[in-house]
Amino acid sequence: MRAYGVHEAKTKLADLIKRIQQGERITITNRDAPVADLVPSASGTEQQTLDAIAAIKNARAGTITHAEFVAMHAKGRR
């Protein structure tokens, strides 16, 4: 986990958001004292998990095409 001062975090907010979306946790400090933690949203993670479970169930039931399987497989490798 990396720490950023308030001013630096404000300046680099877009970059920090991208890093958080990739799963990184970031601490914001004010005069070297931690004041906030930026973490990935739990709701986004939960939805991704539910989508993956649904895709696995469809695959097991044989209700997806080979092309759909290949697309899901490729998406999972990003």
N, C-alpha and C positions, 0 to 999 in steps of 0.2 A: 504494500500500500504506500503510495506516494503522498506527500503533504505539499500544499500550496498555500501561500499567503493570500489574503483576500484580494489584494490588488492584482497579483499575478493570475489568480483564478478568474477574475473578471476579464482580464485581457485575453486569456486562453480558453474561454468558456466553450467555444465550438469544438476545439480539440479535446477538451476534457470530456465533453458529451460523447464524442466518438469512442474514446477509451472506455468510458463507462458502459457503452453499448456492447463492447467486446468483453465485458465481465470484470473490468478492473474496479477496485474500490479506491476512492480518493478522499483525503482529509483536507478540510479547509481550516487554516489557522489564522488567528488574529493576535499579532505580537507573540508569535511562537506558541500560543495556547490553542489546542484543538477546539473548534467551535461547531463543526459540522462534518458529517461523512456523506459523500456522494456515492451511492451504490446503485446497481442496476435495479430497475423496477421489478418487483416480484410478480406483478400482474402479467408482464410480457413473458417472463420465464414460464409462468404457469400455462399461458396460452400455447407457447411453443411445445410444452410437454404434452398438453392435451391433443394438439395437432399430430404430434409424433405417434401417440398411442392410437389415434384414429387411423393413421396411415398404416401402422403395423396390423391392426385388426382387419383393415380392408385387404392388405396383402395376404394375410392368412386365409381370408375367406375367398380369395381368388377373384376379387371384384375389381382389380386394377389391370390395366394393360401392361405389356412389356415396356412400352414407351413411357408410361407414367412411372413405372418402377425405376427405369434408368434416370428419369428426371429427378425423382426423389433421392436416388443414390448420389447423383451429382450435386444436388443441393446440400446434402449432408456433408460433403467434403469441403465446403467453403470454409 
